């Protein structure tokens, strides 16, 4: 089922051919689009740099490159030995995400360096595509442990930025800054910068595994440069690993639509390691934790009622969250036969008869050893559980990523879909392990600190990089930043993509809003295509996502009430667009006939939004 040798699957067509002669000369690397990379080498100090331009405009000024190991400083004193080039052309499909069918073309150049003083070797691989530039290092096995990287990103002096302070679970607010004057500190590895009127750069990484640790950004106020910090500074252990290839340092760049729609971090990641993905089925889930935690329903009776509600809505899943296996009244967990006392198998049977699958929450500490995984995962598979929500990793260390390697292989082997909470962010992992439906890694619905500006930044930052379990739909929560806009909350179910879309409302809150309930019943389980229609980071975001021949649209706005003008860039011809907006009497569903390429006018309340569905119009059609 799972094998490293399956790096090229039946779903992936890969052509990687040596370019002879090289298409590029010197140290310039160009791809099929407008981004262009320039590798520099200071003749006096031997310090390597990387600069990025787009249509002649600066995206990154010459920015430091390099890595320091316990045996060599490979950040200066380098000489260039040579260069080789190849083209990378890939086509692949995904189980979830903004687009199901992907294709990418990248030009790759590999620069070979030697340290003049020690003779140590360093290879720098640069890839350039139509929507990004990425680089990584390769070190021979004799290099020793990695102490730090000197990699950094130097922005134009007048760049604007949208950054979230770093924390180990990536759950912090995004705020807008001038890139140079942003406060001194550490920031999440998903910083967005506007480098000119038409150019943006989203800094990210891809192809993380247990050979390395995750990185985050560091900054000193007054400087246009953002450095790299590897987790908490602990050295990267390389003993016994052979040649070390680091993760990709990626800059997704283009206009705002190009960045938002990009799959660059997935394109850089290794191909799927799961041969048969027929058991992996994304979809909506009724998730009631925000209705009151354990009291919301950690019992068979209450969970059966949730299953009934999901079945009536044709939602494919319900999620049983924390508390179902820690309640001492349920069973003695020291009993070797404790599994026999659980009510989950009965719930799974009941749900299966009604066309609903069950996902269950489990703490990472109960899966952190091979023995525990062997106890839990086969049991859950035998019960018929469809997926696991694994919580509280709260680390991006090398050791934690070694655990991710193990749990990803094990869940695939046991046919369990996965949603990680208290976690890292996708970093390309959803391509390699397609059973991963989502990651939290976001200041989501359960937080009481969210702002309208944060909601309007996530589509351009965190959600660009992969599925995001924000858990929208909690109409009952007064703490949400769009509390005055049920239409805005409904729109988040489209705007925020997640392979398992955990709908965080209660049955009572949906029944009190029949227009929202009907919209959520129509909401597809997976998307074929996504497009940015309008927006500006921290101000507004409107995205359209297609499933089959229908488009669903979600929009969020920060600030005063307005009549928003939304370009309907979803194809030619006449479209019937049913908008869901706020009114004094509640949610209102209104039909409009709009020509593709025209403008949709939508009334939006303060700090609100809207939802919509669009289908081909013909005479006599009044609903989608």
Helices and strands as residue ranges (DSSP letters): G 4-7, E 13-18, E 28-30, E 35-41, E 48-54, E 57-64, E 67-69, E 73-74, E 78-93, E 101-115, E 121-129, E 132-139, G 141-143, E 146-149, E 152-154, E 160-164, E 174-178, E 185-187, E 192-196, E 199-206, E 215-219, E 225-230, E 244-245, E 248-254, H 256-261, H 264-268, E 283-287, G 289-291, G 293-296, H 300-313, E 317-320, G 338-341, H 344-352, E 357-363, G 364-366, H 370-383, E 387-391, H 398-413, E 417-420, H 429-432, E 436-439, H 452-458, G 462-465, H 486-495, E 500-503, H 507-511, H 514-522, E 529-536, E 540-547, E 550-557, E 562-567, E 574-583, E 586-595, E 599-604, E 609-616
